[in-house]
Amino acid sequence: MSAAPDRVPDAPPSAAPAWADLAGQEAAVGQLSRAAAADNPTHAWLFTGPPGSGRSNAARAFAQALQCEQADPADRGCGQCHACLTVKAGTHADVKVMATENVSYKIDEIRELISLAQDRPSSGRWRIFIIEDADRMTERATNVLLKAIEEPPARTVWMLCAPSPADVLVTIRSRCRPVGLRIPSVRSVAELLVTRDGLDPDLALFAARASQSHVGMARRLAADEGARQRRESVVHLPLRIQATSDAVALAKELVEVTQAEAKASAEVRNAEERAALLRALGLGEDEKVPAKLRHHVKRLEDSQTARNKRSVHDTLDRAMIDLTGLFRDVLALQLGTGAELVNEHLRDDLASYAHAAPAERTVARIDAVATARRRLAGNVPALLALEAMATSFLPDRILDRRPGDWA
Ligand SMILES: [Zn+2]
């Protein structure tokens, strides 16, 4: 092996472009860029962090830095070389990203990965497997994977992603080096949107706050007026509800709004990925894809189809997070905590809403949203779960008069 360069262990995080999207994650970037520069990375990693903190982006950036063709380790993740471009576009032959559109991974999917792991890298320096949502593996699938991690083939690197270390079995966890991502601050997310995406600073700040520091969502909110309008209609729903019949209508509207949002969001992202892939393949936007490159496009399309299916569920979940944020704001106003609101732009409306009900009721509404979220994750039909939730949003005068009607 070539001599590892002299790098002090606490060298500053790399400024290579691969890491640029990881807002507010200096510690993780420092850890990963040093590992990539050291040329002999641990063969199994566990990326954890709340949704939107960028755990799978961090894994992809790390994969990019590991495969990057730059000679100087400090430049790894240059964002320019063929390896960087293809990892980013999702077409690098030695970087396989597993995401499941199902509730859990099938054991055969994991087996297939493991047999791939036996091959030597085809062009890259490492054979890298990124498993998004490693928490969605069944115990049986996990045990199959465990064997592979215990006896790693040479030059293989596994990267697992999960919300928290507790979400994967301890046997796996204990064999992985942990990478913890934090919820980035509102400021650092807003800054990223301004510097990277050139978005308006005020809009970026609003979006960072409203998305509760979810980077991808913030970018979408700041860049797309339609997404902002759809979010506004979600957070206004509880404020509008006056009668039991409204609860049914609200549930229906919530499903419709989130379906529209999922569709719009997928279209933008799919188009961007396609454009990035064509660029990586050296093709113009409208150029015909030559037959020998067509399998790259096909692979991207397959993964997009799988993701679209999941995106409706994820968008609805996002709406639940928006509603939780709304009621947390109400609670903050009721308790007079003086905290900055997620929905700062609705402060006046929320203040009068807060004034009209006791804090206990707000807590019950937060619970009702959490219950609906659990039911949706458990595949209860969306309308049913949401109707039950929406009845808890009814005004106090109705809830007080008719207790128990909507248990
Ligand atoms: Zn590179």
Boltz pocket constraint, residues with backbone or C-beta under 6 A from the ligand:
constraints:
  - pocket:
      binder: B
      contacts: [[A, 64], [A, 67], [A, 68], [A, 69], [A, 70], [A, 75], [A, 76], [A, 77], [A, 78], [A, 79], [A, 80], [A, 81], [A, 82], [A, 83], [A, 84], [A, 85]]
      max_distance: 6.0
